[in-house]
Amino acid sequence: MHGGIILRRGNETGRGGGHDAAGSMRWLLTYADLITLLMAFFIVMYAMSRLDAARYASVAEALGRVLRGGVSLGGVLPGGQGAEAQDEMQEVARNLQEYIRSHGLEGKVTLILTPEGLNVSFTGSVLFDLGKADLRPDALPILEEVAGYLSRIPNFVGVAGSTDDLKISTPQFPSNWELSVVRATTVIRFLTEEYGLDPHRFIALGYGEYHPLYPNTSEENRARNRRVDIIIYRQPPFLGTPRTAP
């Protein structure tokens, strides 16, 4: 050694730490992560326990009906509506179905149950002539019938216009978008202005040619794709906190 300085590695003396010391502390990081996850889990569980018990029960009941295959026409109604409102909606469906049968409107007006709610679909030229957005005079009685039923229930209502794929370009309707939207708003204006239904309940939708039910390969299919759907929603169709009409 000749009077030189002797160098020792840390692991030979048990001091100095280095990588071995860091490795011995790694379990603390894992432990801290686990504690953080557990705390987050219990916070979520506590928040869930604070849900409105009545609303939770109604949602659970509705989901149960779906899973059992027994979906009712009433569904979950806005504003916490109960069995009476559900019965009203079922009555609307029964009465409309009877009206459709008694007036020979099968194939032209159909009732469709969807996850959104009850869809009253007017196909072909029941409400409007080709390329027009003025209500046909013979369409007024069926809309009056629908207005009478809508006045009995509090549900929100969407009116959606759809067209076939035939292009349109006029000063009033530069494209099928405008035609479909104006048809929807024409129906809404009739229901609200002529029959006093609350306009806060209504939503106008225009799908243009982009929501066909059938391939636009024949005039029969195009007539089916030209339609207006009146949708009686099960729940308010808004994101966030559900609202009810004023």
Steps between C-alpha positions, in 0.01 A plus 500: 500500500806719539329773700230544233132563569285187528156532328215284619166436329192591693363147504814376662462729802120494531497879465447738212158363395525531121258293291456237766366754747255633245381149420430431866264802509300422186231314696405832659401640156280199430343529845428872448336430163282231656387732780413771246291258293316375808421855609364585152288182504341583834430859390314367193307250712401774743383726218290218353339441838374860494288454185130579514354169611167554323662585165740208535209265565306623195804457274565154640137404441514622138823310436343192650207522259740527207704199612182296549381593153196682639569859394195716563399792283525727799866449585672757716312826462631853559470673830473178699158415358344189646262224401219740407712673235620165369141383465420819308778430253382143449150633442636737234656207316182291516277784383731598217523141383121478493479831312750375242301182444161668481619763248684264269843645578684169545828515315489880494505575872680258728572482871851390587628433852867597530739552793426874462125462534189471283558597137197599290638479146323662203636364174450586134273795424279479809600847623677665206508487123825418325751782542257708709484606864136610517271266690250319283138578599423130547792474746339732753260248660775255597716781637202626698463150642868495599474849654209387717703210638814709554300744709436222755861412575803710610766333282741686278438455128741495208387550140749370242481551125667266251513499119593262222821540300350703217682831492315828543625851427246781521511849652307369801681164530862506380537138615316217673632630833279808479202303373516249787544768767218721370264201489582425863447861610175520300360208701620654827345836417170330424500314830604799709325789324176328403460282808686692768752231590796634698781579251760435772420131463598480131823438310529535121734260319594487132685195368486580130563192287748348743275282721325274247303201623529324164742513205395776263479255209130531415220755522329287764809510720548871441142561610572312822814704561306826458358518848438707811543334838332631814698357791347496848811470715521274803751737661594862432737489201760728656849432625567573864227555758155401369260790457126525479293742300408820689 
